[in-house]
Amino acid sequence: MQTLKATRRARPSRSRSGWNALTPAELQVARLVAAGLSNRAVAEELMVSPHTVNTHVRNAFLKLDVSSRVQLTRHVLIHDAEAF
């Protein structure tokens, strides 16, 4: 009898901190927060729960080592400006 081994797909490595550590969902939420939306408004825009938005904002704060929406907005503005 042959047993099957579980295989994992290799994920691209992501930094644990900094801008490159943010997931696509965290980036999307961060950009909407930077545009001035409240967590509730972001949740409505993305059709997710406010709790989910809060989790993404909290994770972005931790990864970027910031403690306010203003600091988060600065990161978004700096990094999105670099893309152009």
Biopython code that builds the backbone (N, CA, C, O; Angstrom):
import numpy as np
from Bio.PDB.StructureBuilder import StructureBuilder

atoms = [
    (1, "MET", "N", (0.829, -1.169, 0.000)),
    (1, "MET", "CA", (0.000, 0.000, 0.000)),
    (1, "MET", "C", (0.886, 1.249, 0.000)),
    (1, "MET", "O", (1.832, 1.369, 0.778)),
    (2, "GLN", "N", (0.551, 2.150, -0.881)),
    (2, "GLN", "CA", (1.350, 3.361, -1.010)),
    (2, "GLN", "C", (0.655, 4.514, -0.277)),
    (2, "GLN", "O", (-0.558, 4.695, -0.390)),
    (3, "THR", "N", (1.437, 5.284, 0.468)),
    (3, "THR", "CA", (0.860, 6.437, 1.163)),
    (3, "THR", "C", (1.184, 7.700, 0.379)),
    (3, "THR", "O", (2.220, 7.811, -0.278)),
    (4, "LEU", "N", (0.279, 8.624, 0.472)),
    (4, "LEU", "CA", (0.483, 9.897, -0.203)),
    (4, "LEU", "C", (1.101, 10.882, 0.767)),
    (4, "LEU", "O", (0.683, 10.994, 1.919)),
    (5, "LYS", "N", (2.080, 11.575, 0.292)),
    (5, "LYS", "CA", (2.711, 12.604, 1.093)),
    (5, "LYS", "C", (2.111, 13.959, 0.715)),
    (5, "LYS", "O", (1.896, 14.261, -0.459)),
    (6, "ALA", "N", (1.859, 14.738, 1.712)),
    (6, "ALA", "CA", (1.371, 16.094, 1.456)),
    (6, "ALA", "C", (2.528, 16.935, 0.941)),
    (6, "ALA", "O", (3.624, 16.918, 1.501)),
    (7, "THR", "N", (2.274, 17.651, -0.109)),
    (7, "THR", "CA", (3.312, 18.529, -0.647)),
    (7, "THR", "C", (2.856, 19.967, -0.528)),
    (7, "THR", "O", (1.675, 20.282, -0.677)),
    (8, "ARG", "N", (3.781, 20.800, -0.266)),
    (8, "ARG", "CA", (3.495, 22.225, -0.172)),
    (8, "ARG", "C", (4.083, 22.921, -1.378)),
    (8, "ARG", "O", (5.184, 22.610, -1.833)),
    (9, "ARG", "N", (3.340, 23.847, -1.868)),
    (9, "ARG", "CA", (3.874, 24.663, -2.951)),
    (9, "ARG", "C", (4.781, 25.722, -2.339)),
    (9, "ARG", "O", (4.478, 26.294, -1.293)),
    (10, "ALA", "N", (5.857, 25.959, -2.988)),
    (10, "ALA", "CA", (6.773, 26.991, -2.502)),
    (10, "ALA", "C", (6.145, 28.357, -2.741)),
    (10, "ALA", "O", (5.747, 28.685, -3.859)),
    (11, "ARG", "N", (6.064, 29.127, -1.706)),
    (11, "ARG", "CA", (5.556, 30.495, -1.815)),
    (11, "ARG", "C", (6.725, 31.434, -1.998)),
    (11, "ARG", "O", (7.801, 31.229, -1.435)),
    (12, "PRO", "N", (6.504, 32.469, -2.792)),
    (12, "PRO", "CA", (7.582, 33.461, -2.873)),
    (12, "PRO", "C", (7.807, 34.056, -1.481)),
    (12, "PRO", "O", (6.857, 34.350, -0.756)),
    (13, "SER", "N", (9.045, 34.221, -1.134)),
    (13, "SER", "CA", (9.320, 34.730, 0.209)),
    (13, "SER", "C", (8.914, 36.200, 0.286)),
    (13, "SER", "O", (9.140, 36.975, -0.643)),
    (14, "ARG", "N", (8.321, 36.555, 1.398)),
    (14, "ARG", "CA", (7.876, 37.923, 1.641)),
    (14, "ARG", "C", (8.583, 38.402, 2.895)),
    (14, "ARG", "O", (8.751, 37.651, 3.856)),
    (15, "SER", "N", (8.987, 39.638, 2.874)),
    (15, "SER", "CA", (9.609, 40.214, 4.058)),
    (15, "SER", "C", (8.640, 40.149, 5.225)),
    (15, "SER", "O", (7.425, 40.112, 5.028)),
    (16, "ARG", "N", (9.169, 40.135, 6.427)),
    (16, "ARG", "CA", (8.324, 40.108, 7.619)),
    (16, "ARG", "C", (7.924, 41.500, 8.073)),
    (16, "ARG", "O", (6.972, 41.668, 8.834)),
    (17, "SER", "N", (8.663, 42.499, 7.595)),
    (17, "SER", "CA", (8.331, 43.869, 7.968)),
    (17, "SER", "C", (8.616, 44.776, 6.780)),
    (17, "SER", "O", (9.314, 44.402, 5.838)),
    (18, "GLY", "N", (8.061, 45.968, 6.851)),
    (18, "GLY", "CA", (8.250, 46.928, 5.778)),
    (18, "GLY", "C", (7.178, 46.816, 4.707)),
    (18, "GLY", "O", (6.313, 45.942, 4.754)),
    (19, "TRP", "N", (7.256, 47.711, 3.755)),
    (19, "TRP", "CA", (6.254, 47.811, 2.697)),
    (19, "TRP", "C", (6.081, 46.490, 1.939)),
    (19, "TRP", "O", (4.956, 46.096, 1.633)),
    (20, "ASN", "N", (7.174, 45.816, 1.639)),
    (20, "ASN", "CA", (7.097, 44.567, 0.873)),
    (20, "ASN", "C", (6.496, 43.413, 1.663)),
    (20, "ASN", "O", (6.209, 42.360, 1.093)),
    (21, "ALA", "N", (6.307, 43.590, 2.939)),
    (21, "ALA", "CA", (5.699, 42.544, 3.767)),
    (21, "ALA", "C", (4.177, 42.562, 3.685)),
    (21, "ALA", "O", (3.523, 41.586, 4.055)),
    (22, "LEU", "N", (3.608, 43.671, 3.200)),
    (22, "LEU", "CA", (2.155, 43.781, 3.143)),
    (22, "LEU", "C", (1.569, 42.840, 2.093)),
    (22, "LEU", "O", (2.096, 42.704, 0.989)),
    (23, "THR", "N", (0.472, 42.199, 2.466)),
    (23, "THR", "CA", (-0.246, 41.339, 1.526)),
    (23, "THR", "C", (-1.037, 42.225, 0.565)),
    (23, "THR", "O", (-1.223, 43.412, 0.836)),
    (24, "PRO", "N", (-1.500, 41.669, -0.546)),
    (24, "PRO", "CA", (-2.335, 42.473, -1.450)),
    (24, "PRO", "C", (-3.566, 43.055, -0.749)),
    (24, "PRO", "O", (-3.939, 44.198, -1.016)),
    (25, "ALA", "N", (-4.189, 42.302, 0.127)),
    (25, "ALA", "CA", (-5.368, 42.802, 0.845)),
    (25, "ALA", "C", (-4.982, 43.944, 1.780)),
    (25, "ALA", "O", (-5.705, 44.935, 1.874)),
    (26, "GLU", "N", (-3.857, 43.815, 2.469)),
    (26, "GLU", "CA", (-3.391, 44.879, 3.365)),
    (26, "GLU", "C", (-3.058, 46.143, 2.583)),
    (26, "GLU", "O", (-3.342, 47.249, 3.042)),
    (27, "LEU", "N", (-2.456, 45.987, 1.404)),
    (27, "LEU", "CA", (-2.145, 47.139, 0.558)),
    (27, "LEU", "C", (-3.421, 47.846, 0.111)),
    (27, "LEU", "O", (-3.513, 49.073, 0.146)),
    (28, "GLN", "N", (-4.395, 47.058, -0.305)),
    (28, "GLN", "CA", (-5.658, 47.630, -0.757)),
    (28, "GLN", "C", (-6.331, 48.425, 0.365)),
    (28, "GLN", "O", (-6.807, 49.540, 0.149)),
    (29, "VAL", "N", (-6.364, 47.845, 1.549)),
    (29, "VAL", "CA", (-6.962, 48.518, 2.700)),
    (29, "VAL", "C", (-6.150, 49.760, 3.057)),
    (29, "VAL", "O", (-6.730, 50.811, 3.328)),
    (30, "ALA", "N", (-4.837, 49.664, 3.062)),
    (30, "ALA", "CA", (-3.986, 50.806, 3.399)),
    (30, "ALA", "C", (-4.223, 51.960, 2.437)),
    (30, "ALA", "O", (-4.271, 53.117, 2.855)),
    (31, "ARG", "N", (-4.370, 51.657, 1.156)),
    (31, "ARG", "CA", (-4.609, 52.717, 0.173)),
    (31, "ARG", "C", (-5.957, 53.389, 0.390)),
    (31, "ARG", "O", (-6.077, 54.604, 0.234)),
    (32, "LEU", "N", (-6.969, 52.613, 0.748)),
    (32, "LEU", "CA", (-8.285, 53.200, 1.010)),
    (32, "LEU", "C", (-8.276, 54.028, 2.292)),
    (32, "LEU", "O", (-8.928, 55.069, 2.368)),
    (33, "VAL", "N", (-7.538, 53.564, 3.294)),
    (33, "VAL", "CA", (-7.381, 54.347, 4.528)),
    (33, "VAL", "C", (-6.665, 55.657, 4.202)),
    (33, "VAL", "O", (-7.046, 56.717, 4.698)),
    (34, "ALA", "N", (-5.634, 55.582, 3.373)),
    (34, "ALA", "CA", (-4.889, 56.782, 2.991)),
    (34, "ALA", "C", (-5.759, 57.763, 2.208)),
    (34, "ALA", "O", (-5.509, 58.968, 2.215)),
    (35, "ALA", "N", (-6.773, 57.242, 1.538)),
    (35, "ALA", "CA", (-7.705, 58.102, 0.799)),
    (35, "ALA", "C", (-8.717, 58.760, 1.728)),
    (35, "ALA", "O", (-9.535, 59.569, 1.290)),
    (36, "GLY", "N", (-8.660, 58.412, 3.014)),
    (36, "GLY", "CA", (-9.514, 59.062, 3.999)),
    (36, "GLY", "C", (-10.734, 58.275, 4.435)),
    (36, "GLY", "O", (-11.560, 58.790, 5.189)),
    (37, "LEU", "N", (-10.864, 57.038, 3.977)),
    (37, "LEU", "CA", (-12.024, 56.237, 4.353)),
    (37, "LEU", "C", (-11.877, 55.687, 5.766)),
    (37, "LEU", "O", (-10.776, 55.349, 6.201)),
    (38, "SER", "N", (-12.981, 55.602, 6.466)),
    (38, "SER", "CA", (-13.013, 54.953, 7.775)),
    (38, "SER", "C", (-12.985, 53.439, 7.572)),
    (38, "SER", "O", (-13.196, 52.955, 6.460)),
    (39, "ASN", "N", (-12.727, 52.703, 8.634)),
    (39, "ASN", "CA", (-12.736, 51.242, 8.528)),
    (39, "ASN", "C", (-14.087, 50.736, 8.031)),
    (39, "ASN", "O", (-14.152, 49.817, 7.214)),
    (40, "ARG", "N", (-15.150, 51.334, 8.523)),
    (40, "ARG", "CA", (-16.498, 50.922, 8.097)),
    (40, "ARG", "C", (-16.704, 51.192, 6.607)),
    (40, "ARG", "O", (-17.274, 50.365, 5.894)),
    (41, "ALA", "N", (-16.238, 52.354, 6.141)),
    (41, "ALA", "CA", (-16.376, 52.697, 4.719)),
    (41, "ALA", "C", (-15.521, 51.776, 3.848)),
    (41, "ALA", "O", (-15.946, 51.375, 2.765)),
    (42, "VAL", "N", (-14.321, 51.439, 4.319)),
    (42, "VAL", "CA", (-13.465, 50.493, 3.591)),
    (42, "VAL", "C", (-14.169, 49.145, 3.499)),
    (42, "VAL", "O", (-14.173, 48.513, 2.442)),
    (43, "ALA", "N", (-14.761, 48.707, 4.600)),
    (43, "ALA", "CA", (-15.476, 47.426, 4.625)),
    (43, "ALA", "C", (-16.612, 47.422, 3.606)),
    (43, "ALA", "O", (-16.803, 46.439, 2.890)),
    (44, "GLU", "N", (-17.354, 48.504, 3.543)),
    (44, "GLU", "CA", (-18.446, 48.592, 2.569)),
    (44, "GLU", "C", (-17.914, 48.583, 1.146)),
    (44, "GLU", "O", (-18.474, 47.921, 0.273)),
    (45, "GLU", "N", (-16.837, 49.316, 0.913)),
    (45, "GLU", "CA", (-16.234, 49.383, -0.421)),
    (45, "GLU", "C", (-15.760, 48.007, -0.893)),
    (45, "GLU", "O", (-15.960, 47.639, -2.051)),
    (46, "LEU", "N", (-15.137, 47.259, 0.004)),
    (46, "LEU", "CA", (-14.567, 45.954, -0.361)),
    (46, "LEU", "C", (-15.529, 44.791, -0.122)),
    (46, "LEU", "O", (-15.229, 43.642, -0.448)),
    (47, "MET", "N", (-16.686, 45.109, 0.451)),
    (47, "MET", "CA", (-17.687, 44.084, 0.773)),
    (47, "MET", "C", (-17.121, 42.997, 1.688)),
    (47, "MET", "O", (-17.285, 41.801, 1.447)),
    (48, "VAL", "N", (-16.452, 43.455, 2.741)),
    (48, "VAL", "CA", (-15.945, 42.573, 3.794)),
    (48, "VAL", "C", (-16.424, 43.146, 5.123)),
    (48, "VAL", "O", (-16.996, 44.235, 5.165)),
    (49, "SER", "N", (-16.194, 42.422, 6.189)),
    (49, "SER", "CA", (-16.639, 42.905, 7.494)),
    (49, "SER", "C", (-15.681, 43.978, 8.035)),
    (49, "SER", "O", (-14.500, 43.994, 7.690)),
    (50, "PRO", "N", (-16.199, 44.863, 8.876)),
    (50, "PRO", "CA", (-15.317, 45.849, 9.522)),
    (50, "PRO", "C", (-14.212, 45.160, 10.339)),
    (50, "PRO", "O", (-13.107, 45.690, 10.459)),
    (51, "HIS", "N", (-14.509, 43.993, 10.893)),
    (51, "HIS", "CA", (-13.493, 43.245, 11.648)),
    (51, "HIS", "C", (-12.330, 42.859, 10.732)),
    (51, "HIS", "O", (-11.168, 42.955, 11.128)),
    (52, "THR", "N", (-12.638, 42.426, 9.521)),
    (52, "THR", "CA", (-11.587, 42.063, 8.563)),
    (52, "THR", "C", (-10.725, 43.278, 8.242)),
    (52, "THR", "O", (-9.499, 43.177, 8.197)),
    (53, "VAL", "N", (-11.354, 44.413, 8.022)),
    (53, "VAL", "CA", (-10.605, 45.644, 7.741)),
    (53, "VAL", "C", (-9.726, 45.997, 8.926)),
    (53, "VAL", "O", (-8.556, 46.338, 8.754)),
    (54, "ASN", "N", (-10.281, 45.919, 10.128)),
    (54, "ASN", "CA", (-9.503, 46.215, 11.328)),
    (54, "ASN", "C", (-8.273, 45.316, 11.419)),
    (54, "ASN", "O", (-7.190, 45.778, 11.778)),
    (55, "THR", "N", (-8.436, 44.055, 11.101)),
    (55, "THR", "CA", (-7.309, 43.116, 11.121)),
    (55, "THR", "C", (-6.240, 43.526, 10.122)),
    (55, "THR", "O", (-5.052, 43.513, 10.446)),
    (56, "HIS", "N", (-6.648, 43.890, 8.908)),
    (56, "HIS", "CA", (-5.680, 44.308, 7.883)),
    (56, "HIS", "C", (-4.964, 45.593, 8.296)),
    (56, "HIS", "O", (-3.757, 45.725, 8.096)),
    (57, "VAL", "N", (-5.706, 46.538, 8.870)),
    (57, "VAL", "CA", (-5.082, 47.791, 9.322)),
    (57, "VAL", "C", (-4.085, 47.503, 10.433)),
    (57, "VAL", "O", (-2.969, 48.021, 10.419)),
    (58, "ARG", "N", (-4.483, 46.679, 11.395)),
    (58, "ARG", "CA", (-3.594, 46.339, 12.506)),
    (58, "ARG", "C", (-2.327, 45.650, 11.997)),
    (58, "ARG", "O", (-1.224, 45.966, 12.443)),
    (59, "ASN", "N", (-2.485, 44.706, 11.060)),
    (59, "ASN", "CA", (-1.317, 44.019, 10.504)),
    (59, "ASN", "C", (-0.402, 44.987, 9.756)),
    (59, "ASN", "O", (0.821, 44.893, 9.857)),
    (60, "ALA", "N", (-0.989, 45.909, 9.013)),
    (60, "ALA", "CA", (-0.184, 46.907, 8.296)),
    (60, "ALA", "C", (0.575, 47.787, 9.281)),
    (60, "ALA", "O", (1.751, 48.085, 9.068)),
    (61, "PHE", "N", (-0.091, 48.206, 10.364)),
    (61, "PHE", "CA", (0.582, 48.999, 11.402)),
    (61, "PHE", "C", (1.796, 48.248, 11.940)),
    (61, "PHE", "O", (2.881, 48.816, 12.065)),
    (62, "LEU", "N", (1.606, 46.971, 12.257)),
    (62, "LEU", "CA", (2.698, 46.181, 12.817)),
    (62, "LEU", "C", (3.848, 46.026, 11.822)),
    (62, "LEU", "O", (5.011, 46.192, 12.189)),
    (63, "LYS", "N", (3.531, 45.715, 10.584)),
    (63, "LYS", "CA", (4.569, 45.480, 9.581)),
    (63, "LYS", "C", (5.326, 46.752, 9.226)),
    (63, "LYS", "O", (6.517, 46.709, 8.916)),
    (64, "LEU", "N", (4.629, 47.884, 9.271)),
    (64, "LEU", "CA", (5.271, 49.158, 8.930)),
    (64, "LEU", "C", (5.807, 49.894, 10.149)),
    (64, "LEU", "O", (6.419, 50.955, 10.024)),
    (65, "ASP", "N", (5.575, 49.333, 11.318)),
    (65, "ASP", "CA", (6.010, 49.931, 12.578)),
    (65, "ASP", "C", (5.475, 51.359, 12.722)),
    (65, "ASP", "O", (6.217, 52.297, 13.015)),
    (66, "VAL", "N", (4.155, 51.491, 12.504)),
    (66, "VAL", "CA", (3.489, 52.779, 12.668)),
    (66, "VAL", "C", (2.385, 52.629, 13.704)),
    (66, "VAL", "O", (1.971, 51.516, 14.030)),
    (67, "SER", "N", (1.915, 53.753, 14.215)),
    (67, "SER", "CA", (0.876, 53.696, 15.238)),
    (67, "SER", "C", (-0.292, 54.629, 14.953)),
    (67, "SER", "O", (-1.140, 54.849, 15.818)),
    (68, "SER", "N", (-0.341, 55.186, 13.728)),
    (68, "SER", "CA", (-1.462, 56.056, 13.393)),
    (68, "SER", "C", (-1.797, 55.947, 11.912)),
    (68, "SER", "O", (-0.983, 55.509, 11.099)),
    (69, "ARG", "N", (-3.007, 56.353, 11.589)),
    (69, "ARG", "CA", (-3.457, 56.357, 10.196)),
    (69, "ARG", "C", (-2.671, 57.385, 9.385)),
    (69, "ARG", "O", (-2.466, 57.202, 8.185)),
    (70, "VAL", "N", (-2.231, 58.459, 10.031)),
    (70, "VAL", "CA", (-1.425, 59.478, 9.350)),
    (70, "VAL", "C", (-0.089, 58.879, 8.917)),
    (70, "VAL", "O", (0.346, 59.083, 7.784)),
    (71, "GLN", "N", (0.558, 58.142, 9.812)),
    (71, "GLN", "CA", (1.832, 57.499, 9.468)),
    (71, "GLN", "C", (1.637, 56.460, 8.364)),
    (71, "GLN", "O", (2.477, 56.330, 7.473)),
    (72, "LEU", "N", (0.532, 55.725, 8.425)),
    (72, "LEU", "CA", (0.222, 54.746, 7.376)),
    (72, "LEU", "C", (0.054, 55.460, 6.040)),
    (72, "LEU", "O", (0.553, 54.997, 5.014)),
    (73, "THR", "N", (-0.642, 56.575, 6.058)),
    (73, "THR", "CA", (-0.853, 57.360, 4.835)),
    (73, "THR", "C", (0.463, 57.842, 4.251)),
    (73, "THR", "O", (0.635, 57.833, 3.032)),
    (74, "ARG", "N", (1.393, 58.261, 5.094)),
    (74, "ARG", "CA", (2.712, 58.690, 4.607)),
    (74, "ARG", "C", (3.407, 57.563, 3.855)),
    (74, "ARG", "O", (3.986, 57.786, 2.792)),
    (75, "HIS", "N", (3.351, 56.356, 4.403)),
    (75, "HIS", "CA", (3.956, 55.204, 3.721)),
    (75, "HIS", "C", (3.307, 54.980, 2.361)),
    (75, "HIS", "O", (3.999, 54.763, 1.367)),
    (76, "VAL", "N", (1.987, 55.032, 2.318)),
    (76, "VAL", "CA", (1.268, 54.816, 1.060)),
    (76, "VAL", "C", (1.696, 55.877, 0.043)),
    (76, "VAL", "O", (2.014, 55.546, -1.099)),
    (77, "LEU", "N", (1.705, 57.123, 0.442)),
    (77, "LEU", "CA", (2.063, 58.201, -0.484)),
    (77, "LEU", "C", (3.492, 58.070, -0.993)),
    (77, "LEU", "O", (3.756, 58.269, -2.179)),
    (78, "ILE", "N", (4.397, 57.741, -0.109)),
    (78, "ILE", "CA", (5.810, 57.589, -0.511)),
    (78, "ILE", "C", (5.976, 56.430, -1.483)),
    (78, "ILE", "O", (6.619, 56.578, -2.522)),
    (79, "HIS", "N", (5.403, 55.284, -1.153)),
    (79, "HIS", "CA", (5.624, 54.097, -1.969)),
    (79, "HIS", "C", (4.831, 54.118, -3.259)),
    (79, "HIS", "O", (5.302, 53.609, -4.276)),
    (80, "ASP", "N", (3.651, 54.688, -3.245)),
    (80, "ASP", "CA", (2.899, 54.788, -4.493)),
    (80, "ASP", "C", (3.507, 55.830, -5.417)),
    (80, "ASP", "O", (3.419, 55.687, -6.636)),
    (81, "ALA", "N", (4.121, 56.876, -4.872)),
    (81, "ALA", "CA", (4.794, 57.885, -5.698)),
    (81, "ALA", "C", (6.021, 57.284, -6.383)),
    (81, "ALA", "O", (6.356, 57.660, -7.507)),
    (82, "GLU", "N", (6.688, 56.349, -5.705)),
    (82, "GLU", "CA", (7.870, 55.689, -6.277)),
    (82, "GLU", "C", (7.508, 54.813, -7.454)),
    (82, "GLU", "O", (8.357, 54.536, -8.301)),
    (83, "ALA", "N", (6.264, 54.372, -7.523)),
    (83, "ALA", "CA", (5.815, 53.488, -8.610)),
    (83, "ALA", "C", (5.690, 54.226, -9.926)),
    (83, "ALA", "O", (5.628, 53.602, -10.985)),
    (84, "PHE", "N", (5.651, 55.571, -9.870)),
    (84, "PHE", "CA", (5.478, 56.358, -11.109)),
    (84, "PHE", "C", (6.762, 56.852, -11.635)),
    (84, "PHE", "O", (6.788, 57.526, -12.665)),
]
sb = StructureBuilder()
sb.init_structure("model")
sb.init_model(0)
sb.init_chain("A")
sb.init_seg("    ")
for serial, (resi, resn, name, xyz) in enumerate(atoms, 1):
    if name == "N":
        sb.init_residue(resn, " ", resi, " ")
    sb.init_atom(name, np.array(xyz, "f"), 0.0, 1.0, " ", f" {name:<3s}", serial, name[0])
structure = sb.get_structure()
